[in-house]
Amino acid sequence: MNAGKSASEAHRLGGMPREVFARRRRRVLERLGDDVMILPAAPALIRSRDSELPYRPDSELFYLSGCREPEALLVLVGRSADASTVMFTRVRDPEQERWTGPRVGVDAAPTLYGVDRAFPVGELSRRLPELLEGAERIHHRLGVHPSLDAMVVDALRVARIRGARTGRGPRAVVDPGGILDELRLRKGPEEIVALREAVEATIHGFRAGMAVTAPGVGEWEIQAEVEAAFRRAGAEGPAFGTIVGSGPNGCVLHYVDNNRRVAAGDLVLLDAGAEVRLYAGDLTRTFPASGRFTPEQEAVYEVVESARRVAVEAVAPGVTVQEVHRQAETQLLLGLRELGLLSGSVDELRARKAHRSYFPHRTSHWLGMDTHDPGDYVVDGGNRPLEPGMVLTVEPGLYFPPGPVGTSGDHPFAGIGIRIEDDVLVTEEGRDVLSEALPTDPAQVAALVGRAGR
């Protein structure tokens, strides 16, 4: 294979070697038994009329094939005697490709994706019943593709009619996440490289956004700098809607309007992540727009930073995500007591959830191809212990929405919202903080603000 063809193939597979996808498929086929799994491409989404949103491939389809094209579908037939993988894809169409770019096509699909067979997607309704016929169960995510749902339901209908006499045909539909979520939870070496690149690009974005921050700058202008830096660092763009919450907007957990001008004395809460080869970074930093924390802001910041530090240090194999959360929660409760907002023992305050109005979310979520990557946090009735290869966020926060004078929102910290978030890889020895290069120390954070204007 020549260098040009090799580079083109790597691009089409998101920079991953074909063998990575083949290895994943083998692991799924081993778990399927006599079942069949169907993984369709993500649908194209319409912004309005004939204008589409930028296409983002389906994570599960990509995970097992490397396919990044719309209208594709992968079928894994798990019958041990004749296990196989079948791809349905668009046919080549020179006229359409003038508008939307080259397609892989049916002939090239087996070689590129490493599957056993490929057919035009237009033949799906004719060929799918045969692929499903001998399955015991169909692993398919209902409710995403209505036309595909109808085919699956029809296969169940036929099995109900014929199954009693033939003993063949699927009798149930189950979620593919039962197999895939567990596999995706533990990242392989290639995934960790992609995640490192995503976090690195995210850090570039944060430094650029913080550098232009100053009173009078629009939240949207900070967003523009952040996302432009993502692209300059090699990312495809943001992994999710960038949050730039200045002043009271920092108290809104998923604020994405980004339409306010930053005022003097504001804090700015920036929560953003770059996507590199479909893998996501996800960081949050909170910083003073004027380059200096007020005493009240710094007091709250120190509490949140203490919770972040302790929670990160708790990450290690065998520790549960719940314990990481509990460590952060304890520090926040102690801090809220020191700030004079709560009184009582930590155990008593925790039992009555006294902190929930100030800290309403969990400390961590899984991170990978999806910003909130799949994987159960509770397994067999108990909290899941961390294992090497898992990647999670650590993001404690405190939020004090402003309220009318004389209400619970009327105190020295009213209007302050602070969250600090890192991305952490669980290793054999403990942890690797992927985002360590972006400081969390308040003095170092403040020093990054407004540098573009100096």
C-alpha positions as CSV (number, residue, x, y, z in Angstrom):
1,M,0.0,0.0,0.0
2,N,1.5,3.4,-1.0
3,A,1.9,6.2,1.6
4,G,-1.0,8.3,0.1
5,K,-3.4,5.4,0.2
6,S,-2.3,4.6,3.8
7,A,-2.8,8.2,4.9
8,S,-6.3,8.3,3.3
9,E,-7.3,5.0,5.0
10,A,-6.1,6.3,8.4
11,H,-8.1,9.5,8.0
12,R,-11.2,7.5,7.1
13,L,-10.8,5.3,10.2
14,G,-10.2,8.2,12.5
15,G,-6.5,7.6,12.7
16,M,-7.0,4.1,14.2
17,P,-5.4,0.9,12.7
18,R,-7.9,-1.5,11.2
19,E,-6.8,-4.2,13.6
20,V,-8.1,-2.2,16.5
21,F,-11.7,-2.5,15.1
22,A,-11.2,-6.1,14.2
23,R,-10.1,-6.9,17.7
24,R,-13.1,-5.2,19.2
25,R,-15.5,-7.0,16.8
26,R,-14.0,-10.4,17.9
27,R,-14.6,-9.6,21.5
28,V,-18.3,-8.7,20.8
29,L,-18.8,-11.8,18.7
30,E,-17.5,-13.9,21.6
31,R,-20.1,-12.4,23.8
32,L,-23.0,-12.6,21.3
33,G,-23.4,-16.3,21.4
34,D,-26.3,-17.0,19.0
35,D,-27.5,-13.4,19.0
36,V,-27.2,-10.7,16.3
37,M,-26.2,-7.1,16.9
38,I,-27.3,-4.2,14.6
39,L,-25.5,-0.9,14.7
40,P,-26.8,1.8,12.4
41,A,-25.0,5.1,11.5
42,A,-26.2,8.3,13.2
43,P,-28.9,10.0,11.3
44,A,-28.2,13.3,9.5
45,L,-29.8,16.1,11.5
46,I,-31.5,19.0,9.8
47,R,-30.9,22.5,11.2
48,S,-33.7,24.0,9.1
49,R,-35.2,23.3,5.7
50,D,-32.4,21.8,3.6
51,S,-29.5,22.9,5.9
52,E,-27.9,20.1,7.8
53,L,-25.9,20.3,11.1
54,P,-22.3,19.1,10.8
55,Y,-22.4,15.3,10.7
56,R,-21.1,13.4,13.7
57,P,-20.7,9.6,13.4
58,D,-22.4,7.2,15.7
59,S,-20.0,6.2,18.5
60,E,-21.0,2.6,18.7
61,L,-20.7,2.0,14.9
62,F,-17.4,3.8,14.8
63,Y,-16.1,1.8,17.8
64,L,-16.6,-1.5,16.0
65,S,-15.9,-0.5,12.4
66,G,-14.2,2.9,12.0
67,C,-17.1,3.9,9.8
68,R,-17.7,7.7,9.7
69,E,-20.3,7.8,6.9
70,P,-24.0,8.4,7.2
71,E,-26.6,5.8,6.1
72,A,-24.3,2.9,7.0
73,L,-25.1,-0.1,9.1
74,L,-23.1,-3.0,10.7
75,V,-24.5,-6.4,11.4
76,L,-22.6,-8.8,13.7
77,V,-23.9,-12.3,13.4
78,G,-22.8,-14.2,16.4
79,R,-23.7,-17.8,15.6
80,S,-20.5,-19.6,16.6
81,A,-20.6,-21.9,13.5
82,D,-20.7,-19.1,11.0
83,A,-20.0,-15.9,12.9
84,S,-19.6,-13.0,10.4
85,T,-19.7,-9.2,10.1
86,V,-21.7,-7.5,7.3
87,M,-21.6,-3.9,6.4
88,F,-24.4,-2.0,4.5
89,T,-23.2,1.2,2.9
90,R,-24.0,3.8,0.3
91,V,-23.1,3.1,-3.3
92,R,-20.7,5.3,-5.2
93,D,-22.5,8.2,-6.9
94,P,-20.3,10.6,-8.9
95,E,-23.0,13.2,-9.1
96,Q,-23.8,13.2,-5.4
97,E,-20.1,13.0,-4.5
98,R,-19.5,16.3,-6.4
99,W,-21.7,17.9,-3.6
100,T,-20.7,16.0,-0.5
101,G,-17.4,14.4,-1.2
102,P,-16.1,10.8,-1.9
103,R,-17.9,7.8,-0.5
104,V,-16.3,4.5,0.5
105,G,-18.7,2.5,-1.6
106,V,-19.6,-1.2,-1.4
107,D,-16.6,-2.6,-3.2
108,A,-14.0,-0.9,-1.0
109,A,-15.9,-1.4,2.3
110,P,-14.7,-5.0,3.1
111,T,-11.1,-4.0,2.7
112,L,-11.3,-0.7,4.5
113,Y,-13.4,-1.8,7.4
114,G,-12.2,-5.4,7.6
115,V,-15.7,-6.9,7.4
116,D,-16.6,-10.2,5.8
117,R,-19.2,-8.8,3.3
118,A,-20.7,-5.6,2.2
119,F,-24.0,-4.7,0.4
120,P,-25.7,-1.5,-0.7
121,V,-27.8,0.0,2.0
122,G,-30.7,-0.1,-0.4
123,E,-30.8,-3.9,0.0
124,L,-31.1,-3.8,3.8
125,S,-34.8,-4.6,4.0
126,R,-34.3,-7.6,1.7
127,R,-31.2,-9.0,3.3
128,L,-31.7,-8.3,7.0
129,P,-34.5,-10.9,7.6
130,E,-32.0,-13.7,6.5
131,L,-29.3,-12.3,8.8
132,L,-31.7,-12.2,11.8
133,E,-33.4,-15.6,11.1
134,G,-31.2,-17.8,13.2
135,A,-30.7,-15.4,16.1
136,E,-32.1,-15.9,19.6
137,R,-32.0,-12.2,20.4
138,I,-31.5,-9.0,18.5
139,H,-29.2,-6.4,20.1
140,H,-30.6,-3.1,18.7
141,R,-31.3,0.3,20.2
142,L,-34.9,1.0,19.7
143,G,-36.3,4.5,19.1
144,V,-33.5,6.0,17.0
145,H,-34.2,4.8,13.5
146,P,-38.0,4.2,13.0
147,S,-37.6,2.4,9.6
148,L,-35.0,0.0,11.1
149,D,-37.2,-0.5,14.2
150,A,-40.0,-1.6,11.9
151,M,-37.7,-4.2,10.3
152,V,-36.7,-5.5,13.7
153,V,-40.3,-5.7,14.9
154,D,-41.3,-7.5,11.7
155,A,-38.5,-10.1,12.4
156,L,-40.0,-10.7,15.8
157,R,-43.5,-11.0,14.3
158,V,-42.3,-13.7,11.8
159,A,-40.5,-15.5,14.6
160,R,-43.7,-15.6,16.6
161,I,-45.5,-17.2,13.8
162,R,-42.9,-19.7,12.7
163,G,-40.8,-20.2,15.8
164,A,-43.0,-22.7,17.5
165,R,-42.6,-25.2,14.6
166,T,-39.1,-24.4,13.4
167,G,-37.5,-23.5,16.7
168,R,-35.7,-20.6,14.9
169,G,-36.0,-16.9,15.0
170,P,-35.4,-14.0,17.5
171,R,-37.8,-13.8,20.4
172,A,-36.4,-10.6,22.1
173,V,-34.8,-7.2,21.5
174,V,-32.1,-6.1,24.0
175,D,-29.9,-3.0,24.3
176,P,-26.5,-3.4,22.7
177,G,-25.1,-1.4,25.6
178,G,-25.2,-4.6,27.7
179,I,-22.1,-5.7,25.8
180,L,-20.7,-2.5,24.3
181,D,-20.8,-0.3,27.4
182,E,-18.5,-2.6,29.4
183,L,-16.0,-2.8,26.5
184,R,-16.0,0.9,26.0
185,L,-15.5,1.7,29.7
186,R,-11.9,0.4,29.6
187,K,-9.8,2.3,27.1
188,G,-7.2,0.7,25.0
189,P,-3.8,2.3,24.2
190,E,-5.0,3.9,21.0
191,E,-8.0,5.5,22.7
192,I,-5.8,6.9,25.5
193,V,-3.6,8.5,22.9
194,A,-6.7,10.1,21.3
195,L,-7.9,11.3,24.7
196,R,-4.6,12.8,25.5
197,E,-4.7,14.7,22.2
198,A,-8.3,15.9,22.9
199,V,-7.3,17.1,26.4
200,E,-4.2,18.8,25.0
201,A,-6.3,20.6,22.4
202,T,-8.8,21.6,25.1
203,I,-6.0,23.2,27.2
204,H,-5.0,25.2,24.1
205,G,-8.6,26.5,23.9
206,F,-8.7,27.4,27.6
207,R,-5.5,29.4,27.4
208,A,-6.7,31.3,24.4
209,G,-10.1,32.0,25.9
210,M,-8.7,33.1,29.3
211,A,-6.1,35.3,27.5
212,V,-8.9,37.5,25.8
213,T,-11.1,37.7,28.9
214,A,-11.5,41.2,30.3
215,P,-14.4,43.4,31.4
216,G,-16.5,44.3,28.4
217,V,-15.7,41.2,26.4
218,G,-18.7,39.2,25.2
219,E,-19.1,35.6,26.4
220,W,-19.5,34.8,22.7
221,E,-16.1,36.3,22.0
222,I,-14.4,34.0,24.6
223,Q,-16.3,31.1,23.1
224,A,-15.0,32.0,19.6
225,E,-11.4,32.2,20.8
226,V,-11.7,28.8,22.6
227,E,-13.2,27.0,19.7
228,A,-10.8,28.6,17.1
229,A,-7.9,27.4,19.3
230,F,-9.4,23.9,19.3
231,R,-9.2,23.8,15.6
232,R,-5.7,25.3,15.5
233,A,-4.6,22.4,17.8
234,G,-6.0,19.8,15.4
235,A,-9.4,19.1,16.9
236,E,-12.5,18.7,14.7
237,G,-14.2,21.2,16.9
238,P,-16.0,21.3,20.3
239,A,-17.2,18.0,21.8
240,F,-20.2,19.7,23.3
241,G,-21.8,23.1,23.6
242,T,-19.2,25.5,25.1
243,I,-20.2,27.0,28.4
244,V,-19.0,30.6,29.1
245,G,-20.9,31.7,32.1
246,S,-20.0,35.2,33.5
247,G,-21.3,36.6,36.8
248,P,-24.7,35.0,37.7
249,N,-24.6,32.9,34.5
250,G,-21.9,30.8,36.2
251,C,-24.6,29.5,38.6
252,V,-26.5,27.9,35.7
253,L,-25.0,24.5,35.3
254,H,-25.6,24.0,31.5
255,Y,-25.7,27.6,30.4
256,V,-24.9,27.8,26.7
257,D,-26.5,31.1,25.5
258,N,-23.1,32.9,25.9
259,N,-24.7,36.3,25.1
260,R,-23.8,38.5,28.1
261,R,-20.9,40.9,28.3
262,V,-18.5,40.3,31.1
263,A,-18.6,42.9,33.8
264,A,-15.8,44.2,36.1
265,G,-15.6,42.0,39.2
266,D,-17.2,39.0,37.5
267,L,-16.1,35.4,37.7
268,V,-16.1,33.6,34.4
269,L,-16.9,29.8,34.4
270,L,-15.6,28.1,31.3
271,D,-16.6,24.5,30.7
272,A,-15.5,23.2,27.3
273,G,-13.9,20.3,25.5
274,A,-12.3,19.6,22.2
275,E,-13.1,16.6,20.1
276,V,-10.1,14.8,18.5
277,R,-10.8,11.7,16.3
278,L,-14.2,11.4,18.0
279,Y,-12.7,11.4,21.5
280,A,-13.6,14.2,23.9
281,G,-11.8,16.5,26.4
282,D,-14.0,18.0,29.1
283,L,-12.5,20.7,31.5
284,T,-13.8,23.5,33.6
285,R,-11.9,26.5,35.0
286,T,-13.4,29.5,36.8
287,F,-11.4,32.7,36.8
288,P,-11.7,36.4,37.6
289,A,-12.5,38.7,34.6
290,S,-10.4,41.5,36.1
291,G,-7.4,39.2,36.8
292,R,-7.9,39.3,40.6
293,F,-10.3,37.3,42.9
294,T,-12.3,39.3,45.5
295,P,-11.9,37.9,49.0
296,E,-15.4,36.3,48.8
297,Q,-14.6,34.7,45.4
298,E,-11.3,33.4,46.6
299,A,-12.8,31.9,49.8
300,V,-15.3,29.9,47.7
301,Y,-12.6,29.0,45.1
302,E,-10.3,27.6,47.8
303,V,-13.1,25.3,49.1
304,V,-13.8,24.0,45.6
305,E,-10.1,23.6,44.8
306,S,-9.6,21.6,48.0
307,A,-12.5,19.3,47.0
308,R,-11.0,18.8,43.5
309,R,-7.5,18.1,44.9
310,V,-8.7,15.6,47.5
311,A,-11.1,13.8,45.0
312,V,-8.3,13.6,42.3
313,E,-5.9,12.1,44.9
314,A,-8.6,9.5,45.8
315,V,-8.7,8.1,42.2
316,A,-6.9,4.7,42.1
317,P,-7.7,1.1,41.2
318,G,-10.2,-0.5,43.6
319,V,-11.6,2.9,44.7
320,T,-15.2,3.5,43.7
321,V,-16.6,6.5,41.9
322,Q,-18.9,7.0,44.9
323,E,-15.9,7.2,47.2
324,V,-14.3,9.9,44.9
325,H,-17.6,11.8,45.1
326,R,-17.7,11.3,48.9
327,Q,-14.2,12.8,49.3
328,A,-15.2,15.9,47.3
329,E,-18.5,16.1,49.2
330,T,-16.8,16.0,52.6
331,Q,-14.5,18.9,51.6
332,L,-17.4,21.0,50.3
333,L,-19.4,20.4,53.5
334,L,-16.4,21.4,55.7
335,G,-16.0,24.5,53.5
336,L,-19.6,25.5,53.6
337,R,-19.4,25.3,57.3
338,E,-16.3,27.5,57.3
339,L,-18.1,30.0,55.1
340,G,-20.9,30.2,57.7
341,L,-23.5,28.8,55.3
342,L,-24.1,25.5,57.2
343,S,-23.7,24.3,60.7
344,G,-23.6,20.9,62.3
345,S,-21.4,17.8,61.9
346,V,-20.4,16.6,58.4
347,D,-22.3,13.3,58.9
348,E,-25.4,15.1,59.9
349,L,-25.2,17.6,57.1
350,R,-24.6,14.8,54.6
351,A,-27.5,12.8,55.9
352,R,-29.9,15.6,55.3
353,K,-28.3,16.6,52.0
354,A,-27.8,20.1,53.3
355,H,-25.3,20.9,50.5
356,R,-27.5,20.0,47.6
357,S,-28.7,23.5,47.0
358,Y,-25.1,24.6,46.6
359,F,-23.7,21.4,45.0
360,P,-26.5,19.7,43.0
361,H,-24.5,17.4,40.8
362,R,-22.2,14.4,41.1
363,T,-18.4,14.8,41.1
364,S,-17.6,12.5,38.2
365,H,-18.7,10.9,34.9
366,W,-17.0,8.6,32.5
367,L,-15.2,10.2,29.5
368,G,-14.3,8.8,26.1
369,M,-15.9,9.0,22.7
370,D,-18.9,10.6,24.4
371,T,-18.5,13.4,26.9
372,H,-20.7,11.4,29.2
373,D,-19.4,8.0,28.1
374,P,-21.4,4.8,28.8
375,G,-20.8,2.5,31.7
376,D,-22.7,1.7,34.9
377,Y,-21.6,3.2,38.1
378,V,-23.3,0.5,40.1
379,V,-22.7,-3.2,39.3
380,D,-24.4,-6.2,41.0
381,G,-25.9,-3.9,43.6
382,G,-22.6,-2.3,44.7
383,N,-20.6,0.7,43.6
384,R,-18.2,-0.1,40.8
385,P,-14.5,-0.1,41.7
386,L,-12.2,1.8,39.3
387,E,-9.9,-0.2,37.0
388,P,-6.8,0.8,35.0
389,G,-7.9,2.1,31.6
390,M,-11.0,3.9,32.9
391,V,-11.1,7.7,32.3
392,L,-13.3,9.9,34.4
393,T,-13.8,13.6,35.2
394,V,-13.5,15.1,38.6
395,E,-15.6,18.3,38.9
396,P,-16.8,19.6,42.2
397,G,-18.5,23.0,42.3
398,L,-20.4,25.5,44.5
399,Y,-23.1,27.7,43.2
400,F,-24.8,30.6,44.9
401,P,-27.5,32.0,42.6
402,P,-28.3,35.6,43.5
403,G,-31.7,36.1,45.2
404,P,-33.8,39.1,46.4
405,V,-32.7,40.9,49.5
406,G,-33.8,39.0,52.6
407,T,-33.9,35.6,50.9
408,S,-31.5,32.6,51.2
409,G,-29.7,34.0,48.1
410,D,-28.9,37.3,49.9
411,H,-25.4,36.7,51.4
412,P,-21.8,37.8,50.7
413,F,-21.4,34.9,48.2
414,A,-24.5,35.6,46.2
415,G,-23.9,35.4,42.4
416,I,-20.7,33.3,42.7
417,G,-20.6,30.1,40.8
418,I,-17.3,28.1,40.7
419,R,-16.6,24.7,39.2
420,I,-13.1,23.1,38.6
421,E,-12.9,20.0,36.4
422,D,-10.0,17.7,35.5
423,D,-9.8,14.6,33.3
424,V,-8.2,11.6,35.0
425,L,-7.0,8.3,33.7
426,V,-6.9,5.4,36.1
427,T,-3.5,3.6,35.9
428,E,-1.9,0.5,37.6
429,E,-0.1,2.8,40.0
430,G,-3.0,5.2,40.7
431,R,-3.9,8.0,38.4
432,D,-2.7,10.2,35.5
433,V,-4.2,13.7,35.5
434,L,-4.5,14.3,31.8
435,S,-5.2,18.0,32.3
436,E,-2.5,18.7,34.8
437,A,-0.9,21.2,32.4
438,L,-3.8,23.6,33.0
439,P,-3.3,25.1,36.5
440,T,-6.0,25.2,39.2
441,D,-4.0,27.2,41.8
442,P,-5.9,30.5,42.1
443,A,-2.9,32.7,41.6
444,Q,-1.8,30.8,38.5
445,V,-5.3,30.8,37.1
446,A,-5.6,34.5,37.6
447,A,-2.3,35.1,35.9
448,L,-3.6,33.5,32.6
449,V,-6.5,36.1,32.4
450,G,-6.3,39.0,30.0
451,R,-2.8,38.2,28.7
452,A,-3.8,39.0,25.1
453,G,-4.4,42.6,26.1
454,R,-1.1,43.1,28.0
